[in-house]
Amino acid sequence: MKGLTVRWSLADAPEGVEEQLASYVADTSHARFTGMAGLAFKTWRMVPGEWFEGCYVFGDDAARAAFQETFTAGAADSPGSQIIGSAPILIEPCEIVAIAEGAAGFVAAARA
């Protein structure tokens, strides 16, 4: 499986951006990626005041490469960049070595 990490810095983001990002993910982004062709899953992660990122896992390299090319071309104008006020600081492909599901199970949710 092929992964992609997209990270924005929140160091200079406006006050309250964390709640705006969580609402955007719950109201819009989660639905956009649910069922997306070629995508196995996506998680949204954040350390308030430090960074916000999307972690994508694709079924194959072609799907990852196609998404990365399209996203990178419009990254500065993406909804995340508009909310945060700056473009991503990192757009990095990676190898997914393994995935394990724990006893608590996997739950797809628009807001965790």
All heavy atoms as an XYZ file, in Angstrom:
823
protein
N       0.842     -1.174      0.000
C       0.000      0.000      0.000
C       0.887      1.237      0.000
O       1.971      1.231      0.555
C      -0.915      0.023      1.212
C      -1.913     -1.092      1.227
S      -3.040     -0.933      2.627
C      -4.565     -0.950      1.729
N       0.368      2.283     -0.586
C       1.103      3.526     -0.730
C       0.427      4.622      0.074
O      -0.794      4.763      0.033
C       1.163      3.931     -2.206
C       1.752      2.862     -3.105
C       3.199      2.571     -2.739
C       3.774      1.518     -3.669
N       5.151      1.196     -3.368
N       1.222      5.377      0.793
C       0.687      6.432      1.634
C       1.102      7.806      1.160
O       1.995      7.970      0.317
N       0.432      8.800      1.692
C       0.751     10.193      1.418
C       0.414     10.988      2.671
O      -0.663     10.819      3.253
C      -0.068     10.726      0.239
C       0.196     12.178     -0.155
C       1.592     12.332     -0.764
C      -0.869     12.660     -1.140
N       1.349     11.825      3.097
C       1.125     12.718      4.230
C       1.111     14.149      3.732
O       2.002     14.550      2.980
C       2.252     12.558      5.278
O       2.274     11.201      5.719
C       2.031     13.475      6.467
N       0.092     14.894      4.120
C       0.008     16.328      3.814
C      -0.112     17.047      5.147
O      -1.053     16.800      5.905
C      -1.198     16.657      2.917
C      -1.271     18.163      2.668
C      -1.119     15.892      1.603
N       0.846     17.929      5.442
C       0.880     18.605      6.741
C       0.958     20.116      6.582
O       1.705     20.630      5.768
C       2.079     18.124      7.555
C       2.185     18.803      8.923
C       3.326     18.278      9.728
N       2.958     16.980     10.290
C       3.568     16.421     11.317
N       4.589     17.022     11.892
N       3.179     15.261     11.769
N       0.155     20.790      7.418
C       0.188     22.243      7.525
C       0.705     22.623      8.902
O       0.378     21.978      9.897
C      -1.217     22.841      7.402
C      -1.841     22.814      6.058
C      -1.880     23.831      5.147
C      -2.585     21.746      5.464
N      -2.588     23.460      4.038
C      -3.030     22.172      4.204
C      -2.916     20.440      5.871
C      -3.787     21.377      3.357
C      -3.656     19.642      5.028
C      -4.089     20.114      3.787
N       1.456     23.691      8.982
C       1.857     24.245     10.271
C       0.717     25.099     10.819
O       0.081     25.853     10.074
C       3.102     25.120     10.120
O       3.359     25.794     11.348
N       0.467     24.990     12.103
C      -0.525     25.836     12.759
C       0.141     26.930     13.585
O      -0.532     27.668     14.304
C      -1.435     24.985     13.657
C      -2.256     23.898     12.959
C      -3.118     23.152     13.977
C      -3.107     24.464     11.835
N       1.463     27.049     13.472
C       2.212     28.001     14.297
C       1.716     29.438     14.129
O       1.647     30.187     15.096
C       3.705     27.921     13.980
N       1.368     29.829     12.917
C       0.920     31.197     12.659
C      -0.551     31.251     12.259
O      -1.004     32.258     11.701
C       1.779     31.827     11.560
C       3.242     31.933     11.973
O       3.486     32.298     13.147
O       4.123     31.642     11.137
N      -1.279     30.166     12.527
C      -2.696     30.113     12.152
C      -3.528     30.989     13.086
O      -3.141     31.252     14.223
C      -3.187     28.664     12.215
N      -4.691     31.436     12.616
C      -5.537     32.288     13.447
C      -6.110     31.544     14.658
O      -6.224     30.316     14.647
C      -6.644     32.735     12.490
C      -6.575     31.832     11.326
C      -5.212     31.229     11.276
N      -6.466     32.291     15.663
C      -7.093     31.743     16.869
C      -8.354     30.964     16.487
O      -9.134     31.429     15.650
C      -7.451     32.898     17.818
C      -7.985     32.482     19.149
C      -6.884     32.114     20.130
O      -5.733     32.539     19.921
O      -7.177     31.407     21.085
N      -8.549     29.801     17.088
C      -9.750     29.012     16.846
C      -9.698     28.149     15.605
O     -10.693     27.512     15.250
N      -8.560     28.098     14.938
C      -8.469     27.338     13.692
C      -8.709     25.844     13.919
O      -9.235     25.159     13.040
C      -7.110     27.594     12.985
C      -5.969     26.896     13.719
C      -7.169     27.172     11.535
N      -8.369     25.344     15.090
C      -8.544     23.915     15.352
C     -10.018     23.506     15.247
O     -10.340     22.486     14.652
C      -7.977     23.542     16.733
C      -6.462     23.614     16.815
C      -5.925     24.998     17.168
O      -6.731     25.953     17.278
O      -4.696     25.137     17.336
N     -10.911     24.296     15.824
C     -12.339     23.983     15.743
C     -12.842     24.156     14.316
O     -13.674     23.368     13.849
C     -13.145     24.864     16.700
C     -14.642     24.625     16.642
C     -15.074     23.172     16.847
O     -14.424     22.443     17.623
O     -16.069     22.749     16.212
N     -12.345     25.168     13.603
C     -12.744     25.345     12.200
C     -12.328     24.138     11.371
O     -13.085     23.670     10.512
C     -12.121     26.605     11.624
C     -12.677     27.881     12.191
C     -11.970     29.107     11.609
O     -11.339     29.046     10.567
N     -12.084     30.221     12.304
N     -11.124     23.624     11.604
C     -10.656     22.458     10.858
C     -11.490     21.222     11.198
O     -11.880     20.465     10.300
C      -9.176     22.198     11.160
C      -8.207     23.211     10.545
C      -6.834     23.093     11.187
C      -8.129     23.047      9.031
N     -11.783     21.007     12.487
C     -12.585     19.846     12.890
C     -13.981     19.920     12.274
O     -14.520     18.907     11.814
C     -12.656     19.759     14.411
N     -14.564     21.105     12.239
C     -15.893     21.269     11.633
C     -15.842     21.052     10.131
O     -16.747     20.429      9.555
C     -16.447     22.666     11.947
O     -16.713     22.788     13.325
N     -14.803     21.553      9.485
C     -14.660     21.347      8.038
C     -14.546     19.846      7.732
O     -15.199     19.342      6.812
C     -13.434     22.089      7.485
C     -13.092     21.638      6.097
C     -13.908     21.986      5.019
C     -11.994     20.812      5.858
C     -13.637     21.532      3.747
C     -11.707     20.361      4.591
C     -12.532     20.716      3.536
O     -12.263     20.241      2.281
N     -13.735     19.138      8.503
C     -13.596     17.693      8.279
C     -14.947     17.006      8.481
O     -15.377     16.199      7.639
C     -12.520     17.086      9.213
C     -12.546     15.559      9.147
C     -11.136     17.606      8.832
N     -15.643     17.309      9.583
C     -16.927     16.653      9.889
C     -18.003     16.979      8.861
O     -18.783     16.104      8.471
C     -17.390     17.065     11.284
N     -18.050     18.232      8.416
C     -19.151     18.684      7.553
C     -18.900     18.473      6.063
O     -19.842     18.406      5.291
C     -19.429     20.178      7.794
C     -19.875     20.460      9.217
O     -20.288     19.525      9.928
O     -19.779     21.641      9.629
N     -17.624     18.409      5.653
C     -17.321     18.392      4.214
C     -16.292     17.337      3.822
O     -16.545     16.500      2.952
C     -16.804     19.779      3.780
O     -17.764     20.772      4.138
C     -16.557     19.831      2.288
N     -15.116     17.393      4.433
C     -14.000     16.581      3.959
C     -14.235     15.082      4.140
O     -13.912     14.291      3.247
C     -12.708     17.003      4.674
O     -11.582     16.403      4.089
N     -14.806     14.694      5.279
C     -15.055     13.269      5.519
C     -15.921     12.672      4.411
O     -15.606     11.610      3.874
C     -15.711     13.074      6.889
C     -15.853     11.653      7.286
N     -16.956     10.890      6.961
C     -15.010     10.832      7.965
C     -16.795      9.681      7.438
N     -15.616      9.610      8.050
N     -16.978     13.348      4.031
C     -17.858     12.863      2.969
C     -17.142     12.834      1.622
O     -17.364     11.924      0.806
C     -19.101     13.742      2.884
N     -16.252     13.807      1.387
C     -15.525     13.854      0.116
C     -14.672     12.606     -0.084
O     -14.562     12.076     -1.187
C     -14.639     15.097      0.060
C     -13.778     15.161     -1.178
C     -12.870     16.367     -1.206
N     -11.989     16.252     -2.359
C     -10.744     16.662     -2.379
N     -10.232     17.260     -1.326
N      -9.998     16.503     -3.440
N     -14.060     12.120      1.003
C     -13.135     10.998      0.865
C     -13.780      9.636      1.115
O     -13.206      8.615      0.757
C     -11.923     11.202      1.785
C     -11.050     12.320      1.298
C     -11.147     13.589      1.831
C     -10.163     12.108      0.253
C     -10.363     14.637      1.362
C      -9.379     13.139     -0.239
C      -9.476     14.408      0.316
N     -14.951      9.615      1.721
C     -15.644      8.350      1.968
C     -16.034      7.721      0.629
O     -16.734      8.336     -0.169
C     -16.899      8.576      2.839
O     -16.487      9.097      4.106
C     -17.660      7.280      3.043
N     -15.535      6.539      0.382
C     -15.841      5.828     -0.858
C     -15.021      6.256     -2.060
O     -15.278      5.802     -3.181
N     -14.015      7.122     -1.888
C     -13.200      7.596     -3.011
C     -12.478      6.428     -3.695
O     -11.854      5.608     -3.025
C     -12.181      8.626     -2.534
C     -11.218      9.094     -3.644
S      -9.981     10.242     -3.039
C     -10.852     11.772     -3.335
N     -12.579      6.363     -4.995
C     -11.904      5.320     -5.770
C     -10.395      5.377     -5.542
O      -9.800      6.463     -5.555
C     -12.218      5.486     -7.251
N      -9.795      4.231     -5.301
C      -8.346      4.132     -5.140
C      -7.851      4.397     -3.731
O      -6.717      4.075     -3.406
N      -8.673      4.978     -2.874
C      -8.280      5.294     -1.498
C      -8.731      4.164     -0.572
O      -9.900      3.775     -0.587
C      -8.909      6.619     -1.052
C      -8.558      7.100      0.359
C      -7.086      7.527      0.430
C      -9.458      8.270      0.755
N      -7.803      3.654      0.249
C      -8.161      2.636      1.241
C      -8.744      3.304      2.478
O      -9.788      2.906      2.980
C      -6.945      1.793      1.615
N      -8.044      4.333      2.988
C      -8.578      5.127      4.082
C      -7.774      6.404      4.252
O      -6.680      6.543      3.719
C      -8.651      4.344      5.409
C      -7.328      3.899      5.963
C      -6.595      4.709      6.813
C      -6.825      2.645      5.645
C      -5.389      4.284      7.324
C      -5.625      2.213      6.164
C      -4.892      3.036      7.000
N      -8.361      7.339      4.996
C      -7.703      8.599      5.310
C      -7.953      8.902      6.773
O      -9.043      8.656      7.279
C      -8.247      9.754      4.455
C      -7.648     11.106      4.843
C      -8.196     12.258      4.032
C      -7.536     13.561      4.506
N      -8.037     14.732      3.799
N      -6.944      9.423      7.430
C      -7.122      9.942      8.790
C      -6.692     11.399      8.794
O      -5.835     11.812      8.009
C      -6.299      9.154      9.830
O      -4.917      9.242      9.499
C      -6.729      7.698      9.897
N      -7.319     12.170      9.665
C      -6.971     13.575      9.870
C      -6.391     13.659     11.270
O      -7.025     13.207     12.229
C      -8.211     14.456      9.776
C      -8.847     14.507      8.428
C      -8.693     15.475      7.481
C      -9.787     13.575      7.867
N      -9.458     15.210      6.376
C     -10.141     14.037      6.586
C     -10.359     12.375      8.310
C     -11.033     13.362      5.760
C     -11.241     11.701      7.500
C     -11.570     12.200      6.243
N      -5.201     14.219     11.400
C      -4.535     14.309     12.699
C      -4.177     15.759     12.993
O      -3.962     16.537     12.061
C      -3.253     13.466     12.709
C      -3.498     12.010     12.390
C      -2.240     11.130     12.273
N      -0.973     11.795     12.219
C       0.037     11.580     13.071
N      -0.068     10.687     14.024
N       1.179     12.224     12.948
N      -4.073     16.082     14.281
C      -3.749     17.457     14.640
C      -3.095     17.484     16.011
O      -3.487     16.741     16.913
C      -5.029     18.303     14.655
C      -4.845     19.734     15.101
S      -6.283     20.817     14.785
C      -7.655     19.875     15.451
N      -2.103     18.344     16.161
C      -1.574     18.743     17.460
C      -1.881     20.234     17.547
O      -1.257     21.033     16.831
C      -0.056     18.475     17.596
C       0.458     19.039     18.917
C       0.239     16.986     17.490
N      -2.886     20.611     18.367
C      -3.297     22.016     18.418
C      -2.114     22.960     18.628
O      -1.249     22.723     19.469
C      -4.260     22.048     19.611
C      -4.838     20.658     19.638
C      -3.674     19.765     19.261
N      -2.100     24.016     17.820
C      -1.031     25.006     17.910
C       0.246     24.608     17.199
O       1.162     25.426     17.070
N       0.321     23.354     16.738
C       1.547     22.893     16.079
C       1.310     22.491     14.625
O       1.920     23.054     13.736
C       2.164     21.731     16.856
C       2.646     22.162     18.232
C       3.399     21.070     18.950
O       3.971     20.187     18.282
O       3.405     21.074     20.184
N       0.453     21.493     14.373
C       0.247     21.056     12.995
C      -1.091     20.353     12.822
O      -1.696     19.877     13.775
C       1.382     20.170     12.501
C       1.734     18.987     13.372
C       2.745     18.921     14.281
C       1.085     17.702     13.417
N       2.750     17.686     14.882
C       1.751     16.916     14.370
C       0.016     17.141     12.738
C       1.375     15.610     14.672
C      -0.362     15.839     13.034
C       0.318     15.085     13.977
N      -1.512     20.299     11.554
C      -2.714     19.576     11.109
C      -2.299     18.799      9.885
O      -1.569     19.307      9.043
C      -3.825     20.569     10.754
C      -5.040     19.936     10.134
C      -5.987     19.297     10.918
C      -5.227     19.980      8.760
C      -7.111     18.715     10.348
C      -6.355     19.397      8.180
C      -7.291     18.769      8.984
N      -2.746     17.537      9.775
C      -2.368     16.771      8.589
C      -3.418     15.762      8.182
O      -4.245     15.336      8.985
C      -1.025     16.061      8.786
C      -1.054     14.889      9.718
C       0.301     14.203      9.845
O       1.345     14.820      9.585
O       0.305     13.012     10.184
N      -3.345     15.411      6.917
C      -4.110     14.316      6.362
C      -3.151     13.185      6.036
O      -2.103     13.420      5.438
N      -3.505     11.982      6.471
C      -2.715     10.779      6.175
C      -3.572      9.882      5.292
O      -4.623      9.424      5.726
C      -2.339     10.040      7.451
S      -1.307     10.980      8.555
N      -3.123      9.664      4.080
C      -3.867      8.901      3.087
C      -3.192      7.560      2.859
O      -1.976      7.479      2.782
C      -3.879      9.633      1.740
C      -4.364     11.060      1.772
C      -3.531     12.098      2.198
C      -5.645     11.374      1.355
C      -3.977     13.412      2.213
C      -6.098     12.692      1.357
C      -5.261     13.697      1.787
O      -5.694     14.991      1.800
N      -3.983      6.511      2.700
C      -3.453      5.208      2.309
C      -4.232      4.778      1.067
O      -5.467      4.690      1.104
C      -3.593      4.168      3.430
C      -3.101      2.798      2.947
C      -2.813      4.612      4.668
N      -3.496      4.549     -0.009
C      -4.090      4.194     -1.293
C      -3.888      2.711     -1.593
O      -2.961      2.079     -1.076
C      -3.461      5.037     -2.418
C      -3.796      6.493     -2.295
C      -2.979      7.355     -1.575
C      -4.939      7.010     -2.883
C      -3.301      8.704     -1.444
C      -5.264      8.348     -2.760
C      -4.443      9.195     -2.045
N      -4.728      2.177     -2.452
C      -4.646      0.779     -2.821
C      -3.452      0.451     -3.684
O      -2.960     -0.680     -3.673
N      -2.952      1.431     -4.438
C      -1.776      1.197     -5.273
C      -1.065      2.513     -5.568
O      -1.587      3.593     -5.280
C      -2.155      0.476     -6.575
C      -3.174      1.241     -7.393
O      -2.991      2.450     -7.631
O      -4.169      0.627     -7.810
N       0.123      2.408     -6.135
C       0.942      3.582     -6.377
C       0.326      4.518     -7.413
O       0.475      5.734     -7.312
C       2.355      3.173     -6.804
C       3.320      4.352     -6.713
O       3.340      5.017     -5.663
O       4.025      4.604     -7.704
N      -0.356      3.961     -8.406
C      -0.954      4.817     -9.439
C      -2.016      5.736     -8.833
O      -2.080      6.927     -9.174
C      -1.557      3.954    -10.550
N      -2.830      5.209     -7.944
C      -3.862      6.028     -7.293
C      -3.213      7.099     -6.419
O      -3.649      8.256     -6.405
C      -4.798      5.151     -6.459
N      -2.160      6.737     -5.693
C      -1.454      7.703     -4.853
C      -0.818      8.789     -5.698
O      -0.935      9.976     -5.414
C      -0.403      7.018     -3.979
C       0.095      7.875     -2.827
C       1.492      8.470     -2.964
N       2.392      7.727     -3.803
C       3.090      8.302     -4.795
N       2.991      9.585     -5.024
N       3.890      7.591     -5.538
N      -0.142      8.400     -6.752
C       0.546      9.371     -7.603
C      -0.439     10.334     -8.270
O      -0.183     11.536     -8.347
C       1.379      8.643     -8.657
N      -1.567      9.815     -8.727
C      -2.570     10.670     -9.369
C      -3.139     11.685     -8.371
O      -3.271     12.873     -8.684
C      -3.687      9.822     -9.964
N      -3.462     11.207     -7.160
C      -3.995     12.125     -6.151
C      -2.948     13.158     -5.774
O      -3.247     14.349     -5.673
C      -4.455     11.369     -4.903
C      -4.992     12.301     -3.852
C      -6.297     12.756     -3.910
C      -4.175     12.752     -2.822
C      -6.788     13.648     -2.957
C      -4.653     13.638     -1.871
C      -5.960     14.088     -1.939
N      -1.700     12.715     -5.555
C      -0.631     13.644     -5.154
C      -0.423     14.727     -6.202
O      -0.270     15.901     -5.869
C       0.677     12.897     -4.912
C       1.798     13.825     -4.447
C       3.095     13.090     -4.170
O       3.157     11.871     -4.229
N       4.131     13.820     -3.855
N      -0.420     14.349     -7.470
C      -0.205     15.331     -8.535
C      -1.319     16.378     -8.549
O      -1.049     17.582     -8.610
C      -0.139     14.629     -9.890
C       0.110     15.585    -11.041
C       0.227     14.865    -12.386
O       0.481     13.651    -12.391
O       0.053     15.529    -13.413
N      -2.549     15.916     -8.461
C      -3.686     16.850     -8.483
C      -3.692     17.723     -7.238
O      -3.884     18.947     -7.323
C      -5.005     16.062     -8.579
O      -4.983     15.302     -9.787
C      -6.209     16.992     -8.584
N      -3.470     17.103     -6.062
C      -3.504     17.879     -4.823
C      -2.388     18.916     -4.803
O      -2.613     20.075     -4.444
C      -3.407     16.973     -3.591
C      -3.491     17.774     -2.322
C      -4.718     18.122     -1.787
C      -2.335     18.235     -1.700
C      -4.804     18.910     -0.649
C      -2.410     19.016     -0.559
C      -3.648     19.357     -0.035
N      -1.180     18.512     -5.174
C      -0.033     19.419     -5.134
C      -0.268     20.642     -6.022
O       0.075     21.768     -5.639
C       1.245     18.676     -5.551
O       1.463     17.598     -4.626
C       2.457     19.595     -5.541
N      -0.869     20.439     -7.177
C      -1.120     21.550     -8.099
C      -2.028     22.617     -7.487
O      -1.880     23.803     -7.776
C      -1.718     21.025     -9.401
N      -2.941     22.204     -6.618
C      -3.869     23.165     -6.025
C      -3.721     23.311     -4.524
O      -4.605     23.857     -3.855
N      -2.613     22.836     -3.976
C      -2.435     22.784     -2.518
C      -2.591     24.148     -1.844
O      -3.209     24.255     -0.788
C      -1.083     22.184     -2.169
N      -2.044     25.181     -2.435
C      -2.100     26.509     -1.816
C      -3.528     27.044     -1.744
O      -3.821     27.891     -0.911
C      -1.207     27.476     -2.581
N      -4.400     26.539     -2.613
C      -5.795     26.995     -2.639
C      -6.755     25.978     -2.036
O      -7.971     26.156     -2.100
C      -6.219     27.301     -4.080
C      -5.397     28.424     -4.688
O      -5.105     29.400     -3.956
O      -5.022     28.311     -5.868
N      -6.232     24.896     -1.480
C      -7.089     23.850     -0.911
C      -7.867     24.395      0.283
O      -7.473     25.399      0.900
C      -6.237     22.654     -0.487
O      -5.459     23.002      0.651
N      -8.974     23.753      0.641
C      -9.739     24.229      1.802
C      -8.897     24.308      3.073
O      -9.025     25.282      3.828
C     -10.861     23.192      1.922
C     -11.056     22.699      0.519
C      -9.669     22.668     -0.061
N      -8.026     23.322      3.313
C      -7.171     23.370      4.504
C      -6.285     24.604      4.499
O      -6.137     25.290      5.516
N      -5.707     24.928      3.348
C      -4.851     26.114      3.248
C      -5.646     27.389      3.456
O      -5.165     28.340      4.083
C      -4.170     26.151      1.876
O      -3.323     25.037      1.717
N      -6.870     27.410      2.945
C      -7.719     28.602      3.113
C      -8.072     28.801      4.586
O      -8.064     29.923      5.084
C      -8.991     28.461      2.269
C      -8.721     28.403      0.774
C      -8.025     29.650      0.250
O      -8.450     30.755      0.552
N      -6.959     29.477     -0.506
N      -8.395     27.723      5.286
C      -8.770     27.829      6.709
C      -7.556     28.230      7.550
O      -7.650     29.084      8.422
C      -9.370     26.496      7.202
C     -10.704     26.222      6.498
C      -9.541     26.505      8.726
C     -11.239     24.811      6.690
N      -6.411     27.612      7.268
C      -5.197     27.838      8.069
C      -4.519     29.153      7.707
O      -3.899     29.802      8.551
C      -4.239     26.645      7.895
C      -4.881     25.402      8.516
C      -2.861     26.918      8.491
C      -4.247     24.085      8.136
N      -4.625     29.550      6.436
C      -3.999     30.792      6.000
C      -2.629     30.603      5.394
O      -1.912     31.584      5.162
N      -2.252     29.356      5.122
C      -0.969     29.084      4.465
C      -1.028     27.706      3.804
O      -1.858     26.870      4.150
C       0.191     29.124      5.472
O       0.007     28.156      6.480
N      -0.115     27.500      2.855
C      -0.035     26.237      2.109
C       0.590     25.153      2.991
O       1.232     25.452      4.007
C       0.805     26.440      0.853
N       0.439     23.882      2.598
C       1.090     22.805      3.353
C       2.609     22.990      3.400
O       3.217     23.489      2.452
C       0.735     21.537      2.557
C      -0.441     21.905      1.727
C      -0.315     23.370      1.453
N       3.204     22.568      4.511
C       4.659     22.597      4.648
C       5.271     21.272      4.230
O       6.487     21.160      4.098
C       5.092     22.944      6.081
C       4.528     21.925      7.084
C       4.678     24.364      6.441
C       5.087     22.059      8.495
N       4.422     20.260      4.027
C       4.915     18.919      3.668
C       3.870     18.193      2.834
O       2.704     18.141      3.210
C       5.195     18.101      4.937
C       5.605     16.642      4.738
C       7.033     16.566      4.201
C       5.489     15.872      6.050
N       4.287     17.676      1.697
C       3.476     16.752      0.896
C       4.425     15.612      0.571
O       5.312     15.762     -0.275
C       2.931     17.399     -0.385
C       2.053     18.610     -0.051
C       2.144     16.372     -1.206
C       1.590     19.404     -1.263
N       4.299     14.487      1.298
C       5.316     13.448      1.240
C       4.717     12.059      1.029
O       3.960     11.577      1.869
C       6.108     13.456      2.550
C       7.226     12.448      2.603
C       7.997     12.560      3.904
O       7.401     12.339      4.980
O       9.185     12.884      3.832
N       5.072     11.386     -0.052
C       4.638      9.999     -0.230
C       5.421      9.088      0.709
O       6.545      9.406      1.106
C       4.971      9.702     -1.694
C       6.071     10.643     -2.032
C       5.866     11.860     -1.174
N       4.835      7.951      1.069
C       5.516      6.996      1.946
C       5.022      5.580      1.667
O       4.019      5.385      0.987
C       5.297      7.356      3.414
S       3.567      7.293      3.928
N       5.757      4.610      2.189
C       5.357      3.208      2.122
C       4.595      2.861      3.397
O       5.046      3.207      4.495
C       6.591      2.300      2.017
C       7.386      2.492      0.750
C       6.635      2.009     -0.481
O       5.861      1.034     -0.379
O       6.808      2.623     -1.549
N       3.474      2.213      3.271
C       2.754      1.705      4.438
C       3.265      0.285      4.663
O       3.054     -0.604      3.835
C       1.230      1.712      4.203
C       0.748      3.121      3.849
C       0.511      1.157      5.418
C       1.022      4.184      4.892
N       3.943      0.088      5.761
C       4.591     -1.194      6.037
C       3.573     -2.235      6.499
O       3.610     -3.384      6.063
C       5.705     -1.017      7.088
C       6.343     -2.346      7.443
C       6.752     -0.034      6.572
N       2.668     -1.853      7.368
C       1.673     -2.804      7.880
C       0.525     -2.034      8.505
O       0.660     -0.874      8.881
C       2.307     -3.718      8.916
N      -0.603     -2.687      8.616
C      -1.784     -2.125      9.272
C      -2.353     -3.209     10.174
O      -2.531     -4.350      9.740
C      -2.855     -1.699      8.239
C      -2.295     -0.610      7.326
C      -4.126     -1.236      8.942
C      -3.170     -0.302      6.124
N      -2.640     -2.884     11.408
C      -3.261     -3.825     12.339
C      -4.524     -3.195     12.900
O      -4.558     -1.998     13.181
C      -2.294     -4.155     13.480
N      -5.564     -3.989     13.049
C      -6.785     -3.518     13.689
C      -6.796     -4.052     15.110
O      -6.701     -5.264     15.325
C      -8.015     -3.988     12.928
C      -9.304     -3.465     13.547
C     -10.532     -3.816     12.715
O     -10.380     -4.401     11.631
O     -11.642     -3.499     13.161
N      -6.912     -3.190     16.081
C      -6.917     -3.589     17.484
C      -8.264     -4.116     17.931
O      -9.243     -4.105     17.183
N      -8.310     -4.583     19.169
C      -9.525     -5.183     19.715
C     -10.674     -4.186     19.801
O     -11.843     -4.573     19.772
C      -9.239     -5.761     21.096
N     -10.372     -2.881     19.911
C     -11.429     -1.872     19.970
C     -12.108     -1.681     18.627
O     -13.172     -1.071     18.542
C     -10.856     -0.542     20.469
N     -11.485     -2.212     17.567
C     -12.087     -2.161     16.239
C     -11.887     -0.834     15.537
O     -11.469      0.145     16.134
N     -12.194     -0.811     14.251
C     -12.060      0.370     13.420
C     -13.433      0.996     13.244
O     -14.389      0.313     12.908
C     -11.467     -0.011     12.054
C     -11.372      1.129     11.111
C     -10.322      2.032     11.204
C     -12.323      1.333     10.128
C     -10.229      3.103     10.339
C     -12.246      2.396      9.257
C     -11.192      3.286      9.360
N     -13.543      2.290     13.472
C     -14.793      3.006     13.307
C     -14.533      4.205     12.399
O     -13.690      5.039     12.703
C     -15.347      3.498     14.660
C     -16.612      4.320     14.463
C     -15.587      2.333     15.592
N     -15.224      4.263     11.279
C     -15.129      5.428     10.407
C     -16.084      6.488     10.951
O     -17.288      6.243     11.052
C     -15.498      5.056      8.977
N     -15.535      7.649     11.330
C     -16.370      8.689     11.924
C     -15.935     10.048     11.413
O     -14.752     10.305     11.243
C     -16.236      8.644     13.446
N     -16.897     10.935     11.179
C     -16.590     12.276     10.695
C     -15.990     13.145     11.794
O     -15.322     14.126     11.516
C     -17.853     12.939     10.142
N     -16.252     12.807     13.052
C     -15.654     13.541     14.179
C     -15.359     12.529     15.270
O     -16.254     11.838     15.734
C     -16.577     14.629     14.676
C     -15.883     15.585     15.649
C     -16.780     16.740     16.051
N     -16.869     17.755     15.023
C     -16.474     19.019     15.183
N     -15.981     19.416     16.315
N     -16.603     19.887     14.209
N     -14.089     12.467     15.682
C     -13.688     11.481     16.695
C     -13.775     12.058     18.084
O     -13.802     13.218     18.294
C     -12.273     11.007     16.419
